[in-house]
């Protein structure tokens, strides 16, 4: 367990480290995982890493190196191990009352280191919570905007669809009226033609009846024709 935090030393979140080092937040996590894989220790609050200045310097070394990442990570782990040799492990605890045993300067220093570590962890947690709340607000705002855009899009689409349906209905009604008028005109023309044909037929029938009547009357009035040919010609001379 690390115990090298300095009194009043500032703690940083992953996002703050990314801004400080000039790399992306996912890259900070990637470098930290490589360091941990090779034995490097970070201060942690549960599963969250707490970065201090020595950690930032390690990340900058990884950023600027031309060596393989695992090689530079091993070197940084060795440096950390040497640095931690001068520190003793100490539990993080705050007594409820004054403890007379904390009269030794080394014990006081160790106590304040532990207290600083606890404060750094608390500050990191507060920073992370603030960032999470900010991201949540941003996400909610984006979702509300998306919902508004989707609702507006659906409304516009529905209006366009209704307009198209109304236009098609109007065109269909106009087409129906046009076809109906055309059929009506065709029917009237056909009826008029039939009427004229019947009138012409009736006229022909009347003329034929008149001719038959005259022919029958002429035949009755003729007593004895002089000859078949002369008798037939005499019928037409009388008309």
C-alpha positions as CSV (number, residue, x, y, z in Angstrom):
1,X,0.0,0.0,0.0
2,X,1.4,3.4,-0.9
3,X,2.2,5.9,1.9
4,X,4.2,8.5,0.1
5,X,1.6,11.2,-0.2
6,X,2.8,14.6,1.0
7,X,0.9,16.9,3.4
8,X,-1.5,19.1,1.5
9,X,-0.6,17.4,-1.8
10,X,-3.2,17.9,-4.5
11,X,-5.1,14.9,-5.9
12,X,-6.3,14.8,-9.5
13,X,-9.1,12.9,-11.3
14,X,-8.5,11.1,-14.6
15,X,-10.1,13.9,-16.5
16,X,-7.9,16.5,-14.8
17,X,-4.8,14.4,-15.4
18,X,-5.7,14.2,-19.1
19,X,-5.9,17.9,-19.3
20,X,-2.6,18.3,-17.4
21,X,-0.7,15.8,-19.5
22,X,-2.3,16.7,-22.8
23,X,-3.8,13.3,-23.6
24,X,-7.2,11.8,-23.8
25,X,-8.9,10.4,-20.7
26,X,-9.1,6.9,-22.2
27,X,-5.3,7.1,-22.8
28,X,-4.8,8.0,-19.1
29,X,-6.6,4.8,-18.2
30,X,-4.6,2.8,-20.7
31,X,-1.3,4.0,-19.3
32,X,-2.4,3.5,-15.8
33,X,-3.4,-0.1,-16.6
34,X,0.0,-0.8,-18.2
35,X,1.7,0.6,-15.0
36,X,-0.5,-1.5,-12.7
37,X,0.2,-4.6,-14.8
38,X,3.9,-4.2,-14.2
39,X,3.5,-3.6,-10.4
40,X,2.9,0.2,-10.1
41,X,0.6,1.3,-7.2
42,X,-2.0,4.1,-7.3
43,X,-3.9,5.6,-4.5
44,X,-7.5,4.3,-4.8
45,X,-10.9,5.2,-3.5
46,X,-12.7,1.9,-4.1
47,X,-12.2,1.3,-7.8
48,X,-11.3,4.9,-8.7
49,X,-7.6,5.9,-9.1
50,X,-6.4,8.9,-7.3
51,X,-3.5,10.6,-9.1
52,X,-0.8,12.7,-7.4
53,X,2.1,14.6,-8.9
54,X,4.4,11.6,-9.0
55,X,1.8,9.7,-10.9
56,X,1.5,12.6,-13.4
57,X,5.3,12.5,-13.9
58,X,5.1,8.8,-14.6
59,X,2.4,9.3,-17.2
60,X,4.4,12.1,-18.9
61,X,7.4,9.7,-19.1
62,X,5.2,7.1,-20.8
63,X,3.9,9.8,-23.2
64,X,7.3,11.0,-24.2
65,X,9.2,7.7,-24.4
66,X,10.3,5.9,-27.5
67,X,10.7,2.7,-25.6
68,X,8.2,-0.2,-25.5
69,X,5.5,0.7,-23.0
70,X,6.1,-2.3,-20.8
71,X,9.8,-1.5,-20.6
72,X,9.3,2.1,-19.5
73,X,6.6,0.9,-17.1
74,X,9.0,-1.5,-15.4
75,X,11.5,1.3,-15.0
76,X,8.9,3.5,-13.4
77,X,7.9,0.7,-11.1
78,X,11.5,0.4,-10.0
79,X,11.7,4.1,-9.4
80,X,8.5,4.0,-7.3
81,X,9.8,1.0,-5.3
82,X,13.0,2.9,-4.4
83,X,11.0,6.0,-3.5
84,X,8.7,4.0,-1.2
85,X,11.6,2.4,0.7
86,X,11.8,5.5,3.0
87,X,8.1,5.3,3.9
88,X,6.3,3.0,6.3
89,X,2.9,1.7,5.6
90,X,0.2,3.3,7.7
91,X,-3.5,2.7,8.0
92,X,-5.8,5.6,7.3
93,X,-7.7,6.2,10.5
94,X,-8.7,9.3,12.4
95,X,-9.0,8.9,16.2
96,X,-12.1,10.4,17.8
97,X,-10.2,12.0,20.7
98,X,-6.7,13.2,21.3
99,X,-4.2,10.3,21.5
100,X,-1.2,11.1,23.8
101,X,0.9,8.5,21.9
102,X,1.0,10.9,18.9
103,X,3.8,12.9,20.5
104,X,6.6,11.6,18.4
105,X,7.3,13.7,15.3
106,X,7.4,10.7,13.0
107,X,4.1,9.5,14.3
108,X,2.6,12.9,13.8
109,X,3.9,13.0,10.2
110,X,2.5,9.6,9.5
111,X,-0.8,10.6,11.0
112,X,-1.0,13.7,8.8
113,X,0.0,11.7,5.7
114,X,-2.8,9.3,6.4
115,X,-5.2,12.2,7.0
116,X,-4.0,13.9,3.7
117,X,-4.6,10.6,1.8
118,X,-8.1,10.4,3.2
119,X,-8.8,14.0,2.3
120,X,-7.4,13.5,-1.2
121,X,-9.6,10.4,-1.7
122,X,-12.7,12.4,-0.5
123,X,-11.8,15.3,-2.8
124,X,-11.4,12.9,-5.7
125,X,-14.7,11.3,-5.0
126,X,-16.4,14.7,-4.8
127,X,-14.7,15.8,-8.1
128,X,-15.8,12.5,-9.7
129,X,-19.4,12.9,-8.4
130,X,-19.4,16.5,-9.7
131,X,-18.2,15.3,-13.1
132,X,-20.7,12.5,-13.1
133,X,-23.6,14.9,-12.3
134,X,-22.4,17.3,-15.0
135,X,-22.2,14.4,-17.6
136,X,-25.6,13.2,-16.5
137,X,-27.1,16.7,-16.9
138,X,-25.5,16.9,-20.4
139,X,-26.9,13.5,-21.3
140,X,-30.3,14.5,-20.1
141,X,-30.2,17.7,-22.1
142,X,-29.1,15.8,-25.2
143,X,-31.8,13.3,-24.7
144,X,-34.4,16.0,-24.4
145,X,-33.1,17.7,-27.5
146,X,-33.2,14.4,-29.4
147,X,-36.7,13.7,-28.1
148,X,-37.8,17.2,-29.3
149,X,-36.2,16.7,-32.7
150,X,-37.8,13.2,-33.1
151,X,-41.2,14.5,-32.0
152,X,-40.8,17.5,-34.4
153,X,-39.8,15.1,-37.2
154,X,-42.7,12.8,-36.6
155,X,-45.1,15.7,-36.5
156,X,-43.7,17.1,-39.8
157,X,-43.8,13.7,-41.4
158,X,-47.4,13.2,-40.2
159,X,-48.4,16.6,-41.6
160,X,-46.7,15.9,-44.9
161,X,-48.4,12.5,-45.1
162,X,-51.8,14.0,-44.3
163,X,-51.3,16.7,-47.0
164,X,-50.4,14.0,-49.5
165,X,-53.4,12.0,-48.6
166,X,-55.7,15.0,-48.9
167,X,-54.1,15.9,-52.3
168,X,-54.5,12.3,-53.6
169,X,-58.1,12.3,-52.4
170,X,-58.9,15.6,-54.1
171,X,-57.2,14.3,-57.3
172,X,-59.2,11.1,-57.1
173,X,-62.5,13.0,-56.6
174,X,-61.7,15.3,-59.6
175,X,-60.8,12.3,-61.7
176,X,-64.0,10.5,-60.7
177,X,-66.1,13.6,-61.6
178,X,-64.3,14.0,-64.9
179,X,-64.9,10.3,-65.8
180,X,-68.5,10.5,-64.6
181,X,-69.1,13.6,-66.8
182,X,-67.5,11.9,-69.8
183,X,-69.7,8.8,-69.4
184,X,-72.7,11.0,-69.0
185,X,-71.9,12.8,-72.2
186,X,-71.3,9.5,-74.0
187,X,-74.6,8.1,-72.8
188,X,-76.5,11.2,-73.9
189,X,-74.8,11.1,-77.3
190,X,-75.6,7.4,-77.7
191,X,-79.2,8.0,-76.6
192,X,-79.5,10.8,-79.2
193,X,-78.1,8.6,-81.9
194,X,-80.5,5.8,-81.0
195,X,-83.3,8.2,-81.1
196,X,-82.3,9.5,-84.5
197,X,-81.9,5.9,-85.8
198,X,-85.4,5.0,-84.5
199,X,-86.9,8.1,-86.1
200,X,-85.2,7.3,-89.4
201,X,-86.4,3.7,-89.2
202,X,-90.0,4.8,-88.4
203,X,-89.8,7.1,-91.5
204,X,-88.6,4.3,-93.7
205,X,-91.4,2.1,-92.3
206,X,-94.0,4.8,-93.1
207,X,-92.7,5.3,-96.6
208,X,-92.7,1.5,-97.2
209,X,-96.3,1.2,-95.8
210,X,-97.4,4.1,-98.0
211,X,-95.8,2.5,-101.1
212,X,-97.4,-0.9,-100.2
213,X,-100.8,0.7,-99.7
214,X,-100.6,2.6,-103.1
215,X,-99.4,-0.5,-104.8
216,X,-102.2,-2.6,-103.4
217,X,-104.8,0.1,-104.4
218,X,-103.4,0.3,-107.9
219,X,-103.6,-3.4,-108.3
220,X,-107.2,-3.4,-107.2
221,X,-108.2,-0.6,-109.6
222,X,-106.7,-2.3,-112.6
223,X,-109.3,-4.5,-114.4
224,X,-107.5,-6.2,-117.3
225,X,-104.1,-5.1,-118.4
226,X,-103.3,-5.4,-122.2
227,X,-100.2,-7.4,-121.4
228,X,-98.0,-8.4,-118.6
229,X,-95.4,-5.8,-119.4
230,X,-97.8,-3.0,-120.2
231,X,-99.8,-3.9,-117.1
232,X,-96.8,-3.6,-114.9
233,X,-95.7,-0.3,-116.5
234,X,-99.2,1.1,-116.1
235,X,-98.8,0.7,-112.3
236,X,-95.9,3.1,-112.2
237,X,-97.5,5.6,-114.6
238,X,-100.2,6.3,-112.2
239,X,-97.8,7.3,-109.3
